[in-house]
Structure formats: structure tokens, C-alpha cells
Amino acid sequence: MIETRDLILDKPQYDDWKNMYINLWSQDESAKYMLWRTTKTEENAKIRIEKNIAYMARHPESYLVYEKSSGEAIGFAGMEQIAENAYEDTGIAIGPRFVRIGYGKQILIALVEQACKKYGATEFICSCRNANVASAKLQISCGFIYTYSEERKDPYTRENYILDVYKLKM
């Protein structure tokens, strides 16, 4: 578990399916720049939370994001080791009702601090689609420096996109 001023990053419970469905998974706007598709039904949301529970059990630094004030699951975040002393985000997503109020920054800073304090990381990598201006601004505001870009293909839409990679040296 990781705690910030307004958020708790913790492992999911089955009952989180409804909040995740309402707040994030059913939101086209949220999936636009991510490598996942929206969930269209409550039944599929129940299946998705089971898959998330299994995935997050195998990945110790993967979490659902909970808003402290409401207790609702509003998104997900995670990181993984990619090299000695280097970590990378595995995705940060929060529902559209929860953006532009500082939650993204709290999440990213919390992941960086966790990587540094718990694992001795000296470098943290983040990336986002070139068109995701809000994510790029978030990373820069947290001290990340643009490093390079590469062309990618979305596995769901088959569309090409540019992935921008940012690095923070600690």
C-alpha cells in the first residue's frame, strides 16, 4: 500500500468492479491514450476485476487507486524494475472526473518515491503517447526530462502512434 495526501494505492478487491467500471473502464476518454479498451457491460467489468486481482497479485508494485474522501476506486497505477536501479511506470490512469486536480502528480511522485526508498532506484522512466499532452506536462512538472520518441502500433486499433519517453535521475 502507498498513501498520498488524497489517495491510497492498494491491491484490488472484487467489490471494486463497480467503481472501476463507472469511473474508468467504461470511459472512452480514459482509454484514448492507453493500451486497453473500454468495458461495455457490468458483467465484463466483473470479469475484468478478477483479471486485475490476478495480475496485481503477481506484480507487487501494481495498484488500484482509491480516493480517500470517497473510498472509491478511481484508477490504477504501477511500476516495474527494468534494469538494475531503474524502474518504469506500467501505466497510470484515473477516470475523467478525477483529472486536473493533482491526483496524477500525487500518484507519479508516490511511485518514484517508492522506487527510490524501497528499491534504491536511481532512475525512473515514464512514457506517454505524443498526443497525450496532459501526461507529458505531468511528467515534466515532476522533473522528468524528455529522452526520445519511437513509433509504435496500437494492438487494438492497429493505428500507429508516437511514444515519447521521459527519464528522471534521482
ZIJO-V946909 format. One record per helix or strand of 3 or more residues. SS is the DSSP state (H for helix, E for strand). FROM is the first residue (numbers start at 1). TO is the last residue. If there is no record, write none. Layout:
SS|FROM|TO  SS|FROM|TO
This chain:
E|7|10  H|14|25  H|28|31  H|42|58  E|62|67  E|73|83  E|86|94  H|96|98  H|103|119  E|123|129  H|133|141  E|145|153  E|160|169
